[in-house]
């Protein structure tokens, strides 16, 4: 795997590039039976039957034939562990298992006691070879290692931060769990619609998502990554939010949202939480959300990410926070 200068920079790339936006969609990959003529990515249709192996996967580095439904799955990309867990499929080996355990409570619960071999953040290719996977699902940060990975097992390269629904369907097609993915998405849409109706009494109250960096500085986003919440749950956006950047406490006070979700900064957690850290600030205490006890601190930092579990658990957290009058 390409060496990065520090673990911090590696995780910044892997876990959504918090400052620069990466929730926008990527080009869609096609999935087709091995006997079919190659289709253009945008015109691709999914395999009709989960038992249709062998199948050909078109991806960022070409095409890969998957001969049989894979049992031993490896992913040298930490975010894809999330998608596999949502599909109730756990890799035999993955990047960053210890990082997941230490920092991401929702996913950590899912992978607990699954005995996933940790490939490390700087992926150990010898460990990967030793597990003899049936398929490797990697991200574009390992595109330059595609030939090496393909010598270990059939390898598929997917975008690091594509649309979460698309990525879930792509991974499901690789491992033969299209029906599971369809059911997950249908249930997400069903719950979103139900929660939207229940949250109708909040429709005129503005909502904002931020991450606290310390020293009265926040990170904010306006690049579509929260659309499943704003659009799916009918939440009102806070007017004037700039796209992807730092936000001072004074600027936050000018935006003055009615509801404020503060996402845990896993790289620099705030001892005691943001409410405790800023309780002595007159500017903080002037916020509508603070005065009305509508500041919600979220322990799991994956909410801004493109991962499926972040969205699935996210609507539950929002409903829990905002559902009571």
C-alpha positions in Angstrom: 0.0 0.0 0.0 1.2 3.5 -0.7 3.0 4.8 2.3 1.5 7.9 4.0 3.5 10.2 6.2 1.5 9.6 9.3 -1.4 7.6 10.6 -3.3 10.9 10.9 -3.1 11.6 7.2 -4.0 8.0 6.3 -7.1 8.1 8.5 -8.1 11.5 7.2 -8.2 10.1 3.6 -9.9 6.9 4.7 -12.5 8.3 7.0 -14.1 10.8 4.7 -11.5 13.6 4.4 -13.4 15.6 6.9 -12.5 19.1 5.6 -12.6 18.5 1.9 -15.9 17.0 0.7 -16.1 13.5 -0.5 -19.7 12.6 -0.3 -20.4 13.2 -3.9 -21.1 10.2 -6.1 -18.4 8.5 -8.2 -18.8 6.7 -11.5 -20.9 3.6 -11.2 -19.4 0.2 -11.7 -21.2 -2.4 -13.7 -21.9 -6.0 -12.6 -22.7 -8.6 -15.2 -22.6 -12.3 -15.8 -19.3 -13.5 -17.2 -21.0 -14.6 -20.5 -22.5 -11.2 -21.2 -21.1 -8.6 -23.5 -19.3 -5.8 -21.6 -21.7 -2.9 -20.7 -21.0 0.8 -20.3 -20.9 1.7 -16.6 -23.8 4.1 -16.7 -26.0 1.6 -18.5 -25.2 -1.3 -16.3 -27.9 -3.5 -14.7 -27.4 -5.8 -11.7 -27.2 -9.5 -11.9 -30.7 -11.0 -11.6 -29.7 -14.0 -9.6 -27.4 -14.1 -6.6 -26.4 -17.6 -7.7 -25.2 -16.4 -11.1 -21.5 -17.2 -10.8 -19.1 -16.8 -12.4 -19.7 -13.1 -12.9 -17.7 -10.2 -14.2 -17.2 -7.0 -12.1 -16.3 -3.8 -14.0 -14.4 -1.5 -11.6 -11.9 1.3 -11.5 -9.0 -0.9 -12.6 -10.7 -2.9 -15.3 -12.7 -6.1 -15.1 -12.4 -9.0 -12.6 -14.1 -12.4 -13.0 -15.4 -13.9 -9.7 -15.7 -17.6 -10.3 -17.7 -18.6 -7.3 -19.5 -16.9 -4.4 -16.6 -15.7 -2.2 -16.4 -17.0 1.4 -13.1 -15.6 2.5 -13.3 -11.9 1.9 -10.5 -9.4 2.6 -10.6 -5.6 2.4 -7.5 -3.5 2.8 -9.8 -0.5 3.2 -11.3 0.3 6.6 -14.5 1.9 5.4 -15.6 -1.2 3.5 -15.7 -3.2 6.8 -18.8 -1.0 7.5 -20.6 -2.1 4.3 -19.8 -5.8 4.8 -21.1 -5.6 8.3 -24.4 -4.0 7.1 -24.6 -7.0 4.7 -24.0 -9.3 7.6 -20.8 -10.5 6.0 -17.5 -10.1 7.9 -14.1 -10.1 6.2 -11.5 -12.6 7.2 -9.0 -9.8 7.2 -9.3 -6.0 7.0 -7.5 -2.7 7.4 -7.7 -0.9 10.7 -9.5 -3.3 13.0 -7.9 -1.9 16.1 -8.8 1.6 14.9 -12.4 0.6 14.5 -12.4 -0.9 18.0 -10.9 2.1 19.6 -12.8 4.9 17.8 -16.1 3.7 16.1 -18.5 2.3 18.7 -21.3 1.3 16.3 -19.1 -0.6 13.9 -17.1 -1.9 16.8 -20.2 -3.7 18.2 -20.8 -5.3 14.9 -17.3 -6.7 14.4 -16.8 -7.8 18.1 -15.8 -11.4 18.4 -15.7 -11.9 14.6 -12.0 -12.7 14.7 -11.1 -10.4 11.8 -7.3 -10.3 11.2 -6.0 -6.8 11.4 -3.9 -5.8 8.4 -2.9 -2.6 10.1 -3.4 0.9 8.8 -0.3 0.5 6.6 -1.6 -2.6 5.0 0.6 -5.7 5.5 0.5 -7.5 2.1 2.2 -10.6 3.7 -0.6 -10.9 6.2 -3.1 -10.5 3.3 -1.4 -13.2 1.3 -1.3 -15.5 4.3 -5.1 -15.5 4.8 -5.6 -16.7 1.2 -8.8 -14.7 0.5 -11.3 -15.7 -2.2 -11.7 -12.0 -3.2 -10.1 -8.7 -2.3 -12.3 -5.5 -2.2 -9.9 -2.6 -2.2 -10.3 1.2 -2.7 -8.7 3.5 -5.2 -5.9 4.4 -2.8 -4.4 1.0 -3.7 -5.0 1.3 -7.4 -1.2 1.3 -8.0 -1.1 -2.0 -6.1 -3.7 -3.7 -8.2 -1.4 -6.1 -10.0 0.1 -7.3 -6.7 -3.3 -7.7 -5.1 -4.6 -9.6 -8.1 -1.8 -12.1 -7.7 -3.1 -12.9 -4.2 -6.8 -13.1 -5.2 -9.3 -11.7 -7.6 -9.4 -8.0 -6.8 -12.0 -5.2 -7.3 -11.1 -1.6 -6.9 -14.0 0.7 -5.8 -14.1 4.5 -5.1 -13.0 5.5 -1.6 -16.0 7.7 -1.0 -18.7 7.0 -3.5 -22.5 7.3 -2.9 -23.2 5.0 0.0 -26.2 3.3 -1.6 -24.2 2.6 -4.8 -21.2 1.3 -2.9 -23.5 -1.0 -0.8 -25.0 -2.4 -4.0 -21.5 -2.8 -5.6 -20.1 -4.7 -2.7 -23.3 -6.8 -2.5 -22.9 -7.8 -6.1 -19.3 -8.8 -5.6 -20.2 -11.2 -2.8 -23.6 -12.4 -4.0 -25.8 -10.6 -1.5 -27.9 -8.3 -3.7 -31.1 -9.3 -2.0 -29.7 -8.4 1.4 -28.6 -5.0 0.0 -32.0 -4.4 -1.5 -33.7 -5.2 1.8 -31.4 -2.9 3.7 -32.1 0.0 1.4 -35.8 -0.7 1.4 -35.9 -0.8 5.2 -33.9 2.4 5.4 -36.3 4.2 3.1 -39.3 2.8 5.0 -37.9 4.1 8.3 -36.9 7.4 6.8 -40.5 8.0 5.6 -42.0 7.0 8.9 -39.5 9.2 10.9 -40.1 12.1 8.5 -43.8 12.0 9.3 -43.1 11.8 13.0 -40.7 14.7 12.9 -43.1 16.9 10.9 -43.6 19.1 14.0 -39.9 20.1 13.6 -40.1 21.0 9.9 -39.6 24.7 10.5 -36.8 24.3 13.0 -33.3 24.6 11.5 -30.8 21.8 12.0 -27.0 21.8 11.7 -24.2 19.2 12.0 -20.7 20.1 13.1 -17.6 18.7 14.6 -15.7 20.5 17.3 -12.0 21.0 16.8 -11.2 22.8 20.1 -10.3 26.4 20.7 -13.9 27.5 19.7 -13.4 26.2 16.2 -15.8 23.8 14.4 -15.9 21.9 11.1 -19.0 22.1 9.0 -20.1 20.6 5.7 -22.6 21.6 3.0 -21.7 19.1 0.2 -24.5 16.6 0.3 -23.2 14.1 2.8 -26.2 14.9 5.1 -28.8 14.8 2.4 -30.1 11.4 3.6 -31.0 13.2 6.9 -32.1 16.6 5.6 -34.1 15.2 2.6 -35.0 11.8 4.0 -36.2 13.0 7.4 -37.5 16.4 6.2 -35.1 18.4 8.3 -34.7 22.1 7.7 -31.2 23.2 6.6 -29.5 26.1 8.4 -29.3 29.0 6.0 -25.9 30.5 5.3 -23.7 27.4 5.9 -20.6 27.5 3.8 -19.4 24.3 2.0 -16.8 22.3 3.9 -14.8 24.5 6.1 -13.8 25.8 9.5 -16.3 27.8 11.5 -15.6 29.9 14.5 -17.9 30.0 17.5 -18.9 33.6 16.6 -19.9 32.5 13.1 -21.9 29.6 14.5 -23.7 32.0 16.7 -24.6 34.1 13.7 -26.1 31.0 11.9 -27.8 30.2 15.2 -29.5 26.8 14.4 -32.4 25.6 16.4 -30.9 22.1 16.7 -27.2 21.4 16.8 -25.6 17.9 16.4 -22.0 17.9 17.5 -20.1 14.9 16.2 -17.3 13.4 18.2 -13.9 14.4 17.0 -12.2 11.0 17.2 -8.8 12.4 16.3 -8.9 14.9 19.1 -11.8 14.1 21.5 -13.0 16.8 23.9 -12.8 15.7 27.5 -16.2 16.0 29.0 -17.8 17.0 25.7 -18.5 20.2 24.0 -21.2 21.4 26.4 -18.8 21.1 29.3 -15.9 22.7 27.4 -17.9 25.7 26.3 -20.3 26.2 29.3 -18.5 29.3 30.4 -18.8 31.0 27.0 -21.4 33.8 26.7 -21.4 33.3 22.9 -22.1 29.6 23.2 -24.8 30.2 25.7 -26.5 32.7 23.4 -27.2 29.9 20.8 -30.9 29.0 20.5 -29.9 25.3 20.5 -28.0 25.7 23.8 -30.8 27.8 25.5 -33.4 25.3 24.5 -31.4 22.2 25.3 -31.2 21.1 21.7 -27.5 20.4 21.5 -26.9 16.6 20.8 -23.4 15.2 21.2 -22.9 12.1 19.1 -20.3 9.6 20.2 -19.8 7.9 16.9 -17.7 10.0 14.5 -18.7 8.2 11.3 -21.9 10.2 10.7 -20.3 12.6 8.2 -18.9 9.6 6.3 -20.2 7.9 3.2 -20.6 4.5 5.0 -23.9 2.7 5.1 -23.9 2.1 8.8 -23.3 5.8 9.4 -26.6 6.5 7.6 -28.6 3.6 9.0 -27.6 4.4 12.6 -27.7 8.1 11.9 -31.5 8.3 11.3 -31.9 6.4 14.6 -29.8 8.9 16.5 -31.6 11.9 15.0 -35.0 10.4 15.7 -34.0 9.7 19.3 -32.7 13.3 19.7 -35.5 15.2 18.0 -38.5 12.9 18.2 -39.7 14.0 21.7 -41.6 17.3 21.8 
